[in-house]
């Protein structure tokens, strides 16, 4: 579980210190992450930017708009994940405006169909795996055809 996020440079966050900027020194209480978290605040206060940092854990790459960023995510066991090596085994999912634009493209652009983002049931998961394997086979065959031509 995430304990804190230290941000040297990521979007609107510069030299962000979790304890100083989120914690409350008078009661020595700092904001904590739980299994499910909701981030809320005023428009342009950094909600999406902060969620993009967290989403880096899921994607295991830095968001393309922040390639030169620098941040560190500190976990409860005192280990950390830095922006230059985002490998981790955490199960992180972020639902923000980026998710909406990526997964619900049809809502913004009528030229796109509905893309599934969750598959339920073992039978459907097996079918999806077969489809993905067939798509990979088709890609390999297409590459061979291009080489022959």
Buried (B, 14 or more C-beta within 10 A) or exposed (E): EBBBBBBBBBBEBEEBEBEEEBBEEEEEEBEEBEEEEEBEEEEEEBBBBBBBBBBBBBBEEBBEEBEEBBBBBBBEEEEBBEBEEBEBEEEBEBEBEBBEEEBBBEEEEEEEEEEEEEEEEEEEEEEEEEEEEEEEEEEEEEEEEEEEE
